[in-house]
Amino acid sequence: MVSQKVTIKNPTGLHLRPAGNLCKEAMRFKCTITFSFRELTANAKSVLSVLSACAQCGDVIEFTCDGEDENEALKAIVEAVESGLGE
């Protein structure tokens, strides 16, 4: 299991389009990918779960990856968030 904190960069936070992009990136991997924000733990492979976190620009979330490709998944997810998730 590996984890890393990352700050949401895109100005509108994790609304539908970036949430979909995050899920699309997460679905490429076999491992379990979740993130924690406030008291919520969200499944990064579920758009509804990502949206329910209501993370905004500047919020810090912590991704956790667990499984056979966890290191690659964590690196890709963190890079995607830091690049603004296509926004």
N, CA, C and O atoms as CSV, one atom per row, in Angstrom:
chain,resi,resn,atom,element,x,y,z
A,1,MET,N,N,0.855,-1.176,0.000
A,1,MET,CA,C,0.000,0.000,0.000
A,1,MET,C,C,0.900,1.238,0.000
A,1,MET,O,O,1.854,1.330,0.773
A,2,VAL,N,N,0.578,2.184,-0.880
A,2,VAL,CA,C,1.316,3.445,-0.969
A,2,VAL,C,C,0.317,4.592,-0.935
A,2,VAL,O,O,-0.827,4.447,-1.366
A,3,SER,N,N,0.761,5.738,-0.416
A,3,SER,CA,C,-0.144,6.892,-0.374
A,3,SER,C,C,0.662,8.175,-0.534
A,3,SER,O,O,1.868,8.217,-0.290
A,4,GLN,N,N,-0.048,9.219,-0.954
A,4,GLN,CA,C,0.572,10.529,-1.125
A,4,GLN,C,C,-0.499,11.602,-1.094
A,4,GLN,O,O,-1.603,11.411,-1.604
A,5,LYS,N,N,-0.162,12.736,-0.489
A,5,LYS,CA,C,-1.065,13.881,-0.462
A,5,LYS,C,C,-0.805,14.739,-1.697
A,5,LYS,O,O,0.326,14.851,-2.170
A,6,VAL,N,N,-1.877,15.340,-2.205
A,6,VAL,CA,C,-1.779,16.216,-3.376
A,6,VAL,C,C,-2.817,17.325,-3.232
A,6,VAL,O,O,-3.887,17.125,-2.658
A,7,THR,N,N,-2.483,18.486,-3.760
A,7,THR,CA,C,-3.376,19.649,-3.701
A,7,THR,C,C,-4.133,19.775,-5.015
A,7,THR,O,O,-3.543,19.687,-6.092
A,8,ILE,N,N,-5.447,19.984,-4.919
A,8,ILE,CA,C,-6.279,20.183,-6.108
A,8,ILE,C,C,-5.872,21.503,-6.757
A,8,ILE,O,O,-5.897,22.549,-6.108
A,9,LYS,N,N,-5.500,21.457,-8.032
A,9,LYS,CA,C,-4.988,22.637,-8.744
A,9,LYS,C,C,-6.044,23.348,-9.592
A,9,LYS,O,O,-6.035,24.576,-9.688
A,10,ASN,N,N,-6.957,22.584,-10.210
A,10,ASN,CA,C,-7.883,23.235,-11.135
A,10,ASN,C,C,-8.844,24.156,-10.380
A,10,ASN,O,O,-9.351,23.798,-9.317
A,11,PRO,N,N,-9.092,25.353,-10.943
A,11,PRO,CA,C,-9.837,26.404,-10.244
A,11,PRO,C,C,-11.257,26.030,-9.845
A,11,PRO,O,O,-11.794,26.607,-8.898
A,12,THR,N,N,-11.869,25.100,-10.525
A,12,THR,CA,C,-13.260,24.746,-10.215
A,12,THR,C,C,-13.370,23.495,-9.353
A,12,THR,O,O,-14.480,23.025,-9.105
A,13,GLY,N,N,-12.261,22.948,-8.894
A,13,GLY,CA,C,-12.292,21.767,-8.034
A,13,GLY,C,C,-12.662,20.512,-8.807
A,13,GLY,O,O,-12.540,20.463,-10.031
A,14,LEU,N,N,-13.116,19.501,-8.080
A,14,LEU,CA,C,-13.461,18.217,-8.709
A,14,LEU,C,C,-14.934,18.186,-9.118
A,14,LEU,O,O,-15.724,17.432,-8.550
A,15,HIS,N,N,-15.296,19.000,-10.095
A,15,HIS,CA,C,-16.654,18.937,-10.633
A,15,HIS,C,C,-16.703,17.802,-11.662
A,15,HIS,O,O,-15.753,17.023,-11.742
A,16,LEU,N,N,-17.754,17.687,-12.433
A,16,LEU,CA,C,-18.002,16.505,-13.258
A,16,LEU,C,C,-16.887,16.174,-14.249
A,16,LEU,O,O,-16.452,15.024,-14.310
A,17,ARG,N,N,-16.421,17.135,-15.016
A,17,ARG,CA,C,-15.409,16.838,-16.043
A,17,ARG,C,C,-14.092,16.351,-15.432
A,17,ARG,O,O,-13.605,15.293,-15.828
A,18,PRO,N,N,-13.494,17.087,-14.476
A,18,PRO,CA,C,-12.257,16.573,-13.894
A,18,PRO,C,C,-12.454,15.283,-13.094
A,18,PRO,O,O,-11.555,14.444,-13.038
A,19,ALA,N,N,-13.623,15.124,-12.478
A,19,ALA,CA,C,-13.901,13.877,-11.763
A,19,ALA,C,C,-13.919,12.705,-12.741
A,19,ALA,O,O,-13.391,11.632,-12.450
A,20,GLY,N,N,-14.531,12.923,-13.900
A,20,GLY,CA,C,-14.542,11.886,-14.940
A,20,GLY,C,C,-13.144,11.572,-15.436
A,20,GLY,O,O,-12.811,10.410,-15.668
A,21,ASN,N,N,-12.316,12.612,-15.602
A,21,ASN,CA,C,-10.937,12.398,-16.038
A,21,ASN,C,C,-10.134,11.634,-14.984
A,21,ASN,O,O,-9.314,10.780,-15.322
A,22,LEU,N,N,-10.371,11.943,-13.717
A,22,LEU,CA,C,-9.703,11.230,-12.636
A,22,LEU,C,C,-10.089,9.751,-12.652
A,22,LEU,O,O,-9.230,8.877,-12.535
A,23,CYS,N,N,-11.375,9.481,-12.797
A,23,CYS,CA,C,-11.859,8.095,-12.838
A,23,CYS,C,C,-11.303,7.353,-14.045
A,23,CYS,O,O,-10.915,6.190,-13.938
A,24,LYS,N,N,-11.264,8.013,-15.177
A,24,LYS,CA,C,-10.726,7.404,-16.394
A,24,LYS,C,C,-9.266,6.996,-16.186
A,24,LYS,O,O,-8.850,5.911,-16.592
A,25,GLU,N,N,-8.505,7.873,-15.555
A,25,GLU,CA,C,-7.094,7.565,-15.263
A,25,GLU,C,C,-7.001,6.400,-14.272
A,25,GLU,O,O,-6.196,5.488,-14.461
A,26,ALA,N,N,-7.810,6.430,-13.234
A,26,ALA,CA,C,-7.774,5.383,-12.206
A,26,ALA,C,C,-8.168,4.012,-12.770
A,26,ALA,O,O,-7.617,2.991,-12.359
A,27,MET,N,N,-9.103,3.990,-13.693
A,27,MET,CA,C,-9.591,2.724,-14.265
A,27,MET,C,C,-8.519,1.990,-15.073
A,27,MET,O,O,-8.678,0.805,-15.366
A,28,ARG,N,N,-7.451,2.662,-15.431
A,28,ARG,CA,C,-6.374,2.020,-16.188
A,28,ARG,C,C,-5.586,1.021,-15.347
A,28,ARG,O,O,-4.819,0.221,-15.883
A,29,PHE,N,N,-5.776,1.067,-14.036
A,29,PHE,CA,C,-4.971,0.253,-13.127
A,29,PHE,C,C,-5.808,-0.807,-12.426
A,29,PHE,O,O,-7.011,-0.640,-12.227
A,30,LYS,N,N,-5.151,-1.900,-12.058
A,30,LYS,CA,C,-5.837,-3.016,-11.403
A,30,LYS,C,C,-6.006,-2.793,-9.906
A,30,LYS,O,O,-6.939,-3.321,-9.302
A,31,CYS,N,N,-5.117,-2.023,-9.311
A,31,CYS,CA,C,-5.144,-1.845,-7.858
A,31,CYS,C,C,-6.356,-1.028,-7.407
A,31,CYS,O,O,-7.024,-0.374,-8.208
A,32,THR,N,N,-6.612,-1.085,-6.126
A,32,THR,CA,C,-7.644,-0.264,-5.511
A,32,THR,C,C,-7.081,1.138,-5.322
A,32,THR,O,O,-5.975,1.299,-4.807
A,33,ILE,N,N,-7.836,2.154,-5.738
A,33,ILE,CA,C,-7.393,3.539,-5.596
A,33,ILE,C,C,-8.488,4.323,-4.873
A,33,ILE,O,O,-9.612,4.446,-5.359
A,34,THR,N,N,-8.133,4.842,-3.712
A,34,THR,CA,C,-9.077,5.658,-2.943
A,34,THR,C,C,-8.393,6.973,-2.580
A,34,THR,O,O,-7.172,7.106,-2.674
A,35,PHE,N,N,-9.203,7.935,-2.166
A,35,PHE,CA,C,-8.613,9.141,-1.596
A,35,PHE,C,C,-9.427,9.589,-0.395
A,35,PHE,O,O,-10.637,9.377,-0.314
A,36,SER,N,N,-8.723,10.213,0.529
A,36,SER,CA,C,-9.343,10.708,1.753
A,36,SER,C,C,-9.373,12.224,1.719
A,36,SER,O,O,-8.394,12.880,1.363
A,37,PHE,N,N,-10.526,12.761,2.102
A,37,PHE,CA,C,-10.704,14.204,2.194
A,37,PHE,C,C,-11.697,14.471,3.318
A,37,PHE,O,O,-12.822,13.971,3.303
A,38,ARG,N,N,-11.272,15.251,4.274
A,38,ARG,CA,C,-12.049,15.476,5.493
A,38,ARG,C,C,-12.345,14.119,6.122
A,38,ARG,O,O,-11.411,13.353,6.358
A,39,GLU,N,N,-13.585,13.794,6.400
A,39,GLU,CA,C,-13.902,12.484,7.002
A,39,GLU,C,C,-14.319,11.450,5.959
A,39,GLU,O,O,-14.720,10.342,6.315
A,40,LEU,N,N,-14.230,11.797,4.686
A,40,LEU,CA,C,-14.721,10.931,3.612
A,40,LEU,C,C,-13.575,10.161,2.960
A,40,LEU,O,O,-12.493,10.706,2.742
A,41,THR,N,N,-13.822,8.897,2.654
A,41,THR,CA,C,-12.916,8.125,1.812
A,41,THR,C,C,-13.675,7.804,0.534
A,41,THR,O,O,-14.740,7.187,0.573
A,42,ALA,N,N,-13.117,8.228,-0.605
A,42,ALA,CA,C,-13.801,8.075,-1.892
A,42,ALA,C,C,-13.071,7.070,-2.768
A,42,ALA,O,O,-11.846,6.957,-2.724
A,43,ASN,N,N,-13.839,6.349,-3.556
A,43,ASN,CA,C,-13.305,5.423,-4.553
A,43,ASN,C,C,-12.969,6.238,-5.793
A,43,ASN,O,O,-13.861,6.817,-6.415
A,44,ALA,N,N,-11.690,6.288,-6.159
A,44,ALA,CA,C,-11.263,7.100,-7.302
A,44,ALA,C,C,-11.736,6.535,-8.636
A,44,ALA,O,O,-11.599,7.198,-9.664
A,45,LYS,N,N,-12.289,5.330,-8.641
A,45,LYS,CA,C,-12.786,4.725,-9.874
A,45,LYS,C,C,-14.290,4.944,-10.055
A,45,LYS,O,O,-14.878,4.439,-11.012
A,46,SER,N,N,-14.910,5.691,-9.146
A,46,SER,CA,C,-16.342,5.972,-9.193
A,46,SER,C,C,-16.579,7.478,-9.278
A,46,SER,O,O,-16.210,8.217,-8.365
A,47,VAL,N,N,-17.190,7.932,-10.365
A,47,VAL,CA,C,-17.452,9.362,-10.542
A,47,VAL,C,C,-18.321,9.899,-9.403
A,47,VAL,O,O,-18.050,10.975,-8.871
A,48,LEU,N,N,-19.356,9.159,-9.030
A,48,LEU,CA,C,-20.236,9.627,-7.954
A,48,LEU,C,C,-19.493,9.736,-6.629
A,48,LEU,O,O,-19.721,10.670,-5.860
A,49,SER,N,N,-18.611,8.792,-6.364
A,49,SER,CA,C,-17.830,8.836,-5.144
A,49,SER,C,C,-16.886,10.037,-5.142
A,49,SER,O,O,-16.750,10.716,-4.124
A,50,VAL,N,N,-16.235,10.303,-6.274
A,50,VAL,CA,C,-15.333,11.449,-6.394
A,50,VAL,C,C,-16.109,12.750,-6.223
A,50,VAL,O,O,-15.667,13.644,-5.501
A,51,LEU,N,N,-17.255,12.863,-6.877
A,51,LEU,CA,C,-18.069,14.073,-6.771
A,51,LEU,C,C,-18.563,14.306,-5.350
A,51,LEU,O,O,-18.673,15.451,-4.912
A,52,SER,N,N,-18.861,13.225,-4.625
A,52,SER,CA,C,-19.394,13.364,-3.267
A,52,SER,C,C,-18.378,13.976,-2.306
A,52,SER,O,O,-18.755,14.465,-1.241
A,53,ALA,N,N,-17.091,13.954,-2.668
A,53,ALA,CA,C,-16.066,14.548,-1.809
A,53,ALA,C,C,-16.150,16.075,-1.802
A,53,ALA,O,O,-15.744,16.712,-0.831
A,54,CYS,N,N,-16.671,16.661,-2.874
A,54,CYS,CA,C,-16.803,18.124,-2.994
A,54,CYS,C,C,-15.474,18.845,-2.774
A,54,CYS,O,O,-15.437,19.894,-2.131
A,55,ALA,N,N,-14.385,18.289,-3.302
A,55,ALA,CA,C,-13.065,18.905,-3.144
A,55,ALA,C,C,-12.948,20.119,-4.061
A,55,ALA,O,O,-13.315,20.063,-5.235
A,56,GLN,N,N,-12.437,21.203,-3.515
A,56,GLN,CA,C,-12.296,22.468,-4.235
A,56,GLN,C,C,-10.827,22.786,-4.480
A,56,GLN,O,O,-9.940,22.117,-3.949
A,57,CYS,N,N,-10.583,23.796,-5.277
A,57,CYS,CA,C,-9.222,24.248,-5.558
A,57,CYS,C,C,-8.520,24.601,-4.245
A,57,CYS,O,O,-9.068,25.322,-3.410
A,58,GLY,N,N,-7.314,24.089,-4.079
A,58,GLY,CA,C,-6.543,24.346,-2.875
A,58,GLY,C,C,-6.700,23.296,-1.788
A,58,GLY,O,O,-5.902,23.252,-0.852
A,59,ASP,N,N,-7.725,22.444,-1.898
A,59,ASP,CA,C,-7.910,21.380,-0.910
A,59,ASP,C,C,-6.828,20.317,-1.078
A,59,ASP,O,O,-6.389,20.034,-2.192
A,60,VAL,N,N,-6.409,19.741,0.029
A,60,VAL,CA,C,-5.409,18.667,0.011
A,60,VAL,C,C,-6.124,17.343,0.239
A,60,VAL,O,O,-6.829,17.166,1.233
A,61,ILE,N,N,-5.931,16.413,-0.699
A,61,ILE,CA,C,-6.502,15.076,-0.571
A,61,ILE,C,C,-5.352,14.076,-0.544
A,61,ILE,O,O,-4.263,14.356,-1.047
A,62,GLU,N,N,-5.601,12.906,0.047
A,62,GLU,CA,C,-4.560,11.879,0.129
A,62,GLU,C,C,-5.011,10.634,-0.621
A,62,GLU,O,O,-6.001,9.996,-0.261
A,63,PHE,N,N,-4.268,10.302,-1.667
A,63,PHE,CA,C,-4.551,9.101,-2.438
A,63,PHE,C,C,-3.858,7.910,-1.813
A,63,PHE,O,O,-2.732,8.017,-1.328
A,64,THR,N,N,-4.541,6.763,-1.828
A,64,THR,CA,C,-3.972,5.507,-1.378
A,64,THR,C,C,-4.215,4.464,-2.462
A,64,THR,O,O,-5.341,4.284,-2.926
A,65,CYS,N,N,-3.149,3.785,-2.856
A,65,CYS,CA,C,-3.233,2.731,-3.869
A,65,CYS,C,C,-2.771,1.429,-3.231
A,65,CYS,O,O,-1.766,1.396,-2.522
A,66,ASP,N,N,-3.520,0.350,-3.492
A,66,ASP,CA,C,-3.202,-0.940,-2.897
A,66,ASP,C,C,-3.428,-2.035,-3.929
A,66,ASP,O,O,-4.556,-2.269,-4.361
A,67,GLY,N,N,-2.341,-2.709,-4.326
A,67,GLY,CA,C,-2.455,-3.789,-5.301
A,67,GLY,C,C,-1.192,-3.923,-6.123
A,67,GLY,O,O,-0.179,-3.278,-5.852
A,68,GLU,N,N,-1.273,-4.775,-7.136
A,68,GLU,CA,C,-0.070,-5.134,-7.887
A,68,GLU,C,C,0.594,-3.989,-8.637
A,68,GLU,O,O,1.815,-3.996,-8.797
A,69,ASP,N,N,-0.162,-3.014,-9.096
A,69,ASP,CA,C,0.429,-1.893,-9.839
A,69,ASP,C,C,0.297,-0.570,-9.074
A,69,ASP,O,O,0.149,0.495,-9.674
A,70,GLU,N,N,0.351,-0.655,-7.751
A,70,GLU,CA,C,0.097,0.504,-6.891
A,70,GLU,C,C,1.064,1.663,-7.114
A,70,GLU,O,O,0.645,2.821,-7.115
A,71,ASN,N,N,2.346,1.373,-7.302
A,71,ASN,CA,C,3.319,2.454,-7.480
A,71,ASN,C,C,3.082,3.237,-8.759
A,71,ASN,O,O,3.125,4.467,-8.759
A,72,GLU,N,N,2.834,2.526,-9.845
A,72,GLU,CA,C,2.551,3.175,-11.126
A,72,GLU,C,C,1.253,3.963,-11.057
A,72,GLU,O,O,1.158,5.069,-11.588
A,73,ALA,N,N,0.258,3.388,-10.399
A,73,ALA,CA,C,-1.035,4.059,-10.270
A,73,ALA,C,C,-0.913,5.352,-9.486
A,73,ALA,O,O,-1.443,6.383,-9.899
A,74,LEU,N,N,-0.221,5.304,-8.360
A,74,LEU,CA,C,-0.081,6.502,-7.537
A,74,LEU,C,C,0.635,7.605,-8.307
A,74,LEU,O,O,0.219,8.763,-8.273
A,75,LYS,N,N,1.695,7.251,-8.990
A,75,LYS,CA,C,2.445,8.245,-9.770
A,75,LYS,C,C,1.549,8.884,-10.827
A,75,LYS,O,O,1.541,10.107,-10.971
A,76,ALA,N,N,0.792,8.069,-11.570
A,76,ALA,CA,C,-0.071,8.581,-12.640
A,76,ALA,C,C,-1.200,9.452,-12.093
A,76,ALA,O,O,-1.507,10.498,-12.665
A,77,ILE,N,N,-1.814,9.034,-11.001
A,77,ILE,CA,C,-2.926,9.784,-10.417
A,77,ILE,C,C,-2.443,11.135,-9.890
A,77,ILE,O,O,-3.086,12.158,-10.123
A,78,VAL,N,N,-1.321,11.141,-9.186
A,78,VAL,CA,C,-0.790,12.393,-8.642
A,78,VAL,C,C,-0.425,13.338,-9.782
A,78,VAL,O,O,-0.720,14.531,-9.706
A,79,GLU,N,N,0.208,12.829,-10.834
A,79,GLU,CA,C,0.563,13.661,-11.986
A,79,GLU,C,C,-0.698,14.238,-12.650
A,79,GLU,O,O,-0.713,15.400,-13.057
A,80,ALA,N,N,-1.744,13.423,-12.755
A,80,ALA,CA,C,-2.991,13.889,-13.374
A,80,ALA,C,C,-3.603,15.027,-12.557
A,80,ALA,O,O,-4.028,16.033,-13.125
A,81,VAL,N,N,-3.650,14.881,-11.255
A,81,VAL,CA,C,-4.231,15.920,-10.395
A,81,VAL,C,C,-3.384,17.187,-10.442
A,81,VAL,O,O,-3.915,18.293,-10.541
A,82,GLU,N,N,-2.068,17.020,-10.370
A,82,GLU,CA,C,-1.184,18.184,-10.394
A,82,GLU,C,C,-1.224,18.927,-11.741
A,82,GLU,O,O,-0.931,20.121,-11.801
A,83,SER,N,N,-1.583,18.224,-12.805
A,83,SER,CA,C,-1.672,18.877,-14.117
A,83,SER,C,C,-3.043,19.509,-14.354
A,83,SER,O,O,-3.272,20.107,-15.405
A,84,GLY,N,N,-3.960,19.381,-13.384
A,84,GLY,CA,C,-5.269,20.021,-13.487
A,84,GLY,C,C,-6.368,19.161,-14.058
A,84,GLY,O,O,-7.462,19.664,-14.316
A,85,LEU,N,N,-6.121,17.878,-14.267
A,85,LEU,CA,C,-7.132,16.930,-14.753
A,85,LEU,C,C,-7.791,17.385,-16.045
A,85,LEU,O,O,-9.005,17.262,-16.213
A,86,GLY,N,N,-6.987,17.908,-16.946
A,86,GLY,CA,C,-7.494,18.280,-18.264
A,86,GLY,C,C,-8.166,19.625,-18.343
A,86,GLY,O,O,-8.770,19.949,-19.365
A,87,GLU,N,N,-8.083,20.410,-17.307
A,87,GLU,CA,C,-8.729,21.725,-17.308
A,87,GLU,C,C,-7.723,22.829,-17.461
A,87,GLU,O,O,-8.093,24.003,-17.482
